[in-house]
Amino acid sequence: MEKLEYHFSTPTIKPVNGAVLCGVVGSGNLEVLVRPADTTASCTIEIKTSARGFGDIWRAVLAEFVSHHAMGGTHIAINDMGATPAVVTLRLGQAISQYAGGLR
């Protein structure tokens, strides 16, 4: 397992739910846990992945996602089993939407 950590400055998101879990850890998939963080001006994303050596790709996918979504004030934990960038983006979108009250 490889452990990665990224920090992004981004506008703050107001949570409707205290913490959200989205997705399932399995072959080609991942789970995303979003919870409130201590700081409101940034987002921390921690990743545990079975696919080693893809830190630059993770950084690019996450930076692109953060550029389109307010995520400040969150701490995100991702457990990955080889998900593609499209699945990462999908799960992050689902989790952030649910965290902000968009999915019911």
Secondary structure by P-SEA (a helix, b strand, c coil): cbbbbbbbbccbbbbccccccccccccccbbbbbbbcccccbbbbbbbcccccaaaaaaaaaaaaaaccccccbbbbbbbccccaaaaaaaaaaaaaaaacccc
